[in-house]
Amino acid sequence: MTRKIRVFIAGLGNCASSIIQGLTYYENANSEDTIPGLMHVKFGDYHISDVEVVGAFEANSKKIGKDISKAILEPPNCTTIFAKVPKLGIDVLPGPISDGVAPHMRESFFAYDESKVKPVNLVDAMKEAKADVLVNFMPVGSHDATRIYAQAALDAGVAFANGIPEFIVSDKTWADKFEAAGIPVAGDDIKSQLGATILHRVLAKLSIDRGIHVDETYQLNVGGNTDFENMSREDRLTTKRISKTEAVTSIFPYDVPTRIGPSDYVPFLGDTKVCYLWLKGRNFGDNPVNIQLKLDVTDSPNSAGVMIDVIRALKIAQDRNIAGPLISMSSYAFKHPPVQIPDFESKEKVEAYIRGEIER
Ligand SMILES: NC(=O)c1ccc[n+]([C@@H]2O[C@H](COP(=O)([O-])OP(=O)(O)OC[C@H]3O[C@@H](n4cnc5c(N)ncnc54)[C@H](O)[C@@H]3O)[C@@H](O)[C@H]2O)c1
């Protein structure tokens, strides 16, 4: 008999909203159905309806104190509403702000006044809610805040899914801490279902497999949500650039000049993300091959199904007493995993992991 997977989320923004709506939207899905964006309706022993959000930490004064079902509708969240989430009976808690809110984002995020509001004790809150998994969905650049939440997961004995480009699972010191504590982790920086990174990786791999010599490539991304507003300052997006760039350069067996990353904030795009991809190469006789591609996608739901699979992979690890980084799931589902594995191979490995044929 399986039990529910109790999830806490740090950062109840657009990505969290898409996950929570998806849990309502698909709660009665037939186990044999195919759901866009999920590997399986029933992942191992866990049906999508076994995932339960039991708490959320926030910095936004408009979200704190509200039921999670209402808080996901508060500004600046702007993603599509595709499900009416019933009242969950769980109020959003104030978490430590630390560097989660950049100076240029204090107004956009309606950051609470730290002289008036005291953040809750993260460990106590997660223990009280009997959380199994903590998902990190704070803004890019939350270096210190991520480490505060990761340490809290360690102290509370909760598995950690790191959705953002802060290097925890791919950092040996942190990975070892989780391994030593007997806690599974997956990360870093969630890879969307069909986003710029996977498209770029597939085009790079195809070019190499077909013997094209790639001379240069870029991937420019624009969007209008707070993720893009936050990253409109270059100092905020250093790790995002590293994560997105390494996800592509790791495919090439030689050095290729690249420019890859978030490129501008266009407010009226809302939660639409537009990616412009360019790849210039040579085929037989050094003749030119140029690929130009434009992807237009609703940003936040694009990673929601992937994270729901990650949550279930972490719960399976807990059931099997597996600690430390989940290698196959991290490679399949994240841009900056501890080990980069080609995408089709990592998918097969995750299937083998679900069946219990490989440990991690
Ligand atoms: N497809 C995708 O959308 C995608 C893919 C890969 C990575 N990510 C990453 O996931 C993260 C979340 O994305 P999003 O679009 O939901 O962003 P968002 O801006 O909508 O949400 C971030 C939330 O974190 C909250 N926050 C800020 N500081 C906090 C703190 N100290 N404690 C708790 N909450 C805090 C903000 O108030 C906000 O609600 C971002 O880092 C993004 O880059 C998203």
PDBQT file of the ligand as one rigid body, heavy atoms in Angstrom, charges set to zero:
ROOT
HETATM    1  N1  LIG A 401       9.837  26.376 -16.927  1.00  0.00    +0.000 N 
HETATM    2  C1  LIG A 401      10.163  27.187 -15.947  1.00  0.00    +0.000 C 
HETATM    3  O1  LIG A 401       9.380  28.065 -15.667  1.00  0.00    +0.000 OA
HETATM    4  C2  LIG A 401      11.468  27.034 -15.191  1.00  0.00    +0.000 A 
HETATM    5  C3  LIG A 401      12.448  26.203 -15.703  1.00  0.00    +0.000 A 
HETATM    6  C4  LIG A 401      13.673  26.091 -15.012  1.00  0.00    +0.000 A 
HETATM    7  C5  LIG A 401      13.878  26.764 -13.828  1.00  0.00    +0.000 A 
HETATM    8  N2  LIG A 401      12.895  27.575 -13.343  1.00  0.00    +0.000 N 
HETATM    9  C6  LIG A 401      13.185  28.314 -12.117  1.00  0.00    +0.000 C 
HETATM   10  O2  LIG A 401      12.218  28.052 -11.124  1.00  0.00    +0.000 OA
HETATM   11  C7  LIG A 401      12.140  29.196 -10.251  1.00  0.00    +0.000 C 
HETATM   12  C8  LIG A 401      10.691  29.575 -10.083  1.00  0.00    +0.000 C 
HETATM   13  O3  LIG A 401      10.195  30.073 -11.298  1.00  0.00    +0.000 OA
HETATM   14  P1  LIG A 401       8.828  30.896 -11.311  1.00  0.00    +0.000 P 
HETATM   15  O4  LIG A 401       8.532  31.215 -12.725  1.00  0.00    +0.000 OA
HETATM   16  O5  LIG A 401       7.830  30.209 -10.474  1.00  0.00    +0.000 OA
HETATM   17  O6  LIG A 401       9.307  32.236 -10.576  1.00  0.00    +0.000 OA
HETATM   18  P2  LIG A 401       8.387  33.303  -9.816  1.00  0.00    +0.000 P 
HETATM   19  O7  LIG A 401       9.125  34.596  -9.858  1.00  0.00    +0.000 OA
HETATM   20  O8  LIG A 401       7.010  33.263 -10.362  1.00  0.00    +0.000 OA
HETATM   21  O9  LIG A 401       8.339  32.721  -8.326  1.00  0.00    +0.000 OA
HETATM   22  C9  LIG A 401       9.345  32.860  -7.376  1.00  0.00    +0.000 C 
HETATM   23  C10 LIG A 401       8.663  32.964  -6.015  1.00  0.00    +0.000 C 
HETATM   24  O10 LIG A 401       9.630  32.904  -4.977  1.00  0.00    +0.000 OA
HETATM   25  C11 LIG A 401       9.195  33.782  -3.936  1.00  0.00    +0.000 C 
HETATM   26  N3  LIG A 401      10.336  34.075  -3.058  1.00  0.00    +0.000 N 
HETATM   27  C12 LIG A 401      11.327  34.983  -3.206  1.00  0.00    +0.000 A 
HETATM   28  N4  LIG A 401      12.203  34.886  -2.167  1.00  0.00    +0.000 NA
HETATM   29  C13 LIG A 401      11.744  33.898  -1.360  1.00  0.00    +0.000 A 
HETATM   30  C14 LIG A 401      12.201  33.364  -0.136  1.00  0.00    +0.000 A 
HETATM   31  N5  LIG A 401      13.331  33.810   0.435  1.00  0.00    +0.000 N 
HETATM   32  N6  LIG A 401      11.489  32.374   0.436  1.00  0.00    +0.000 NA
HETATM   33  C15 LIG A 401      10.351  31.894  -0.154  1.00  0.00    +0.000 A 
HETATM   34  N7  LIG A 401       9.862  32.396  -1.322  1.00  0.00    +0.000 NA
HETATM   35  C16 LIG A 401      10.559  33.366  -1.916  1.00  0.00    +0.000 A 
HETATM   36  C17 LIG A 401       8.643  34.975  -4.707  1.00  0.00    +0.000 C 
HETATM   37  O11 LIG A 401       7.814  35.772  -3.897  1.00  0.00    +0.000 OA
HETATM   38  C18 LIG A 401       7.895  34.277  -5.835  1.00  0.00    +0.000 C 
HETATM   39  O12 LIG A 401       6.569  33.984  -5.463  1.00  0.00    +0.000 OA
HETATM   40  C19 LIG A 401      12.983  30.295 -10.886  1.00  0.00    +0.000 C 
HETATM   41  O13 LIG A 401      14.244  30.329 -10.282  1.00  0.00    +0.000 OA
HETATM   42  C20 LIG A 401      13.105  29.818 -12.321  1.00  0.00    +0.000 C 
HETATM   43  O14 LIG A 401      14.262  30.300 -12.994  1.00  0.00    +0.000 OA
HETATM   44  C21 LIG A 401      11.700  27.720 -14.005  1.00  0.00    +0.000 A 
ENDROOT
TORSDOF 0
